[in-house]
């Protein structure tokens, strides 16, 4: 698993890359419900969601734009971790 350091904090590169991929290029630049589902599927790729993956998801929530429906889905999924 690869990591990236942002402001001295370590985050999972795969999750950040996925969020960036979904918010650049064509489209409105916001994460959609399907893309939120893909983020959580990626985070749950092992035995469970690690602390680094949780921290990365929280970073994504604070630093990326979401559609209203996606933001709601994200918050519910994150609370269930």
N, C-alpha and C positions, 0 to 999 in steps of 0.2 A: 504494500500500500504506500502510495506516495503522499507526501505532505508538502504544504506551502506555508511559509511564515508571513504573517501580516501584522505589522506593528508589534512584533515580538510574540505573537500568539501563533500556535500551530493549528492548521486546519487541513481537512482532507482535500487533496487536489482534485480527485475525481468528482466529488460533489460540486465544488466550485466551478470546474470546467463544464459540468452539465448545466448548471444555472446560467453561466455565461453563454453557452451554446444556444440555450432557449430564449435568451433576451437580446441576441444580436442578429443581424441579417434581416430577413423579411419578417413582417408582423408588427405588432404594436410595441414590442420591447418589454412586455410584461409576461410573467410566468402564468400559465393557464392551469386549469384543474388537472388536465392530463400530465402536464409537466411536473406539477407538484407530486402527483402519484409516482412519476418516474424518479423523482428525487428520493422519496421515502423508500421505494423499492431498491434503489442503489444503496441507501444507508443500511438497509436490512439484509444485505448480501451475505452476511456471515452468521455467527451464532446469535447475534443481537446487535443493537445499535451501541457503538462504543461512545465513551465520553467525548472523544474528538469529533465523531460524527454528529453528536448532539450539538456540540459547540459550533460546528460548521453549519448545521441547519439553522441555528439561531442567528449566525452571522448573515446567512443568505436572507433570512426573514427581515433583518434590519437594513440590509444594503441593496436589495433588489426589489424591483417593482412587481406587483402581483395584480391580477384582476381581482375584483371584490370577491367573487366566488372562490377563486383559488386561495386567497388570503384566509378565508373562512375554513376551507378544507385543510390548509396548512396548520392553522392554529389548533384545530381539532386533532389532527394526526400527531402534532408535536406534544400536545398535552397528554396523549395516550402512551407516549414512550416511557 
